[in-house]
Amino acid sequence: MKIIKVGLIGFGTIGEGVAEYLRERSAYLRRKSGVKFELSKIAERDIKKVPSKYKEILTSNAEDLIRDKSIDVVIELIGGIKDARKYILGAFKNKKHVITANKALLAEDGEHLLAKAKESGVAFKFEASVCGGIPIVDSISNSLVANDIHSVLGIINGTSNYILTVMEEQDASMREALKIAQAKGYTESNPILDLKGIDSSHKLAVIVRLAFGFNPDFSKIYREGITSISNLDVKYAKELGYRIKLLVIAKRSSKSLLEVRVHPALLPLDHMLSSVKGVYNALYIKGNLIGEMLFYGKGAGSKPTTSAVISDLVSLSVILEGKGFPSYNYIDTEIERLKDINNIDFRYYIRFMALDNPGVLAKISGVLSNYGISIANVTQKDRAKASSVPIVMMTHKANEKNMRKALSKIERLDVIIKRPVSIRVER
Ligand code: HSE
């Protein structure tokens, strides 16, 4: 079996997540991809922050890693521009494939880096640079390749969205909300990048390149952040039926003109993007074949971003293995069978049509209780007809098999007029 040796530069929040994943889930990835990934070197300047279990593979000098002939793939997760660019170019020169989450660098210098990767005959992958765990890069570049993209609209900075949500839900000031976001590890090391819309613009620049095949000059992207929004604006907007969101927008105005902007905007409360809360991101893409498509998920944080980095790594293994195409034939041998629905517990909505007589509720609840089904609430609606009345119940979690048995017993009660309706509740 082929072993792919991986070098990781940067042991911050994401770096640690990726290292941990490669250490703990290597067998799982091997089963899924048919390739063994080995984390063979970590470069981190501040070696004190790296746990001792990695000490055998730790260096404080990223150049060691780039010069290491055994390493196939370099994962750059230090962020920033200057050093990251130097290491990435160094890796290309040494014929190493590179994976990065560095949206700032891609926005400023993506065209040049992509050209250099091509020149060196190596892959340059960056799924983690846009929207954390949501597979935007791969979807636009591969899955939606047949489309002319007309527009993209979305919320792609988890931190500012989280801050706006906390401001609304806790009536907190921006400063208080920022502190909570920082404590959760959502912010960039310099939170100004999030608050001023710079992070959103970086990601939008990457999206524009992929979606429209156009390299925007980063400095020309119109940008306003959320720093001037107060919780008063958030409250007043809501009273008027709107929610404030930091939006990214790119759309074709004409054949030769593209509108690209980042700024806070009022969205009607019933707009789908209005319900995107906290650290979640969402992006609408409109294409000539697909119509509108919505991506939604966690756009920041160590685990979602690790998911994106690992997806790049596995897709690289297809190149490194010389297979040329993914196999899609992963069988997880630990799974033996499908779970029988009778063994699953659900909460239920149930409706009975019953006679409006004394003791009806007692009869119904008696059967439910015999099957261990606990009622969370019950309402008797107005009479549907002179002879019958709808009784609606919500239950606590109950076993499917017990519920079926209870309902069939209840259906046979003389006070029940029609077959009961039951609908499972999903959260
Ligand atoms: N600070 C970024 C965000 C992290 O909040 O979306 C993920 O890029």
Residues whose N, C-alpha, C, O or C-beta is under 5 A from the ligand:
A	BS01	HSE	I156 N157 G158 T159 S160 Y186 T187 E188 D194 G299 A300
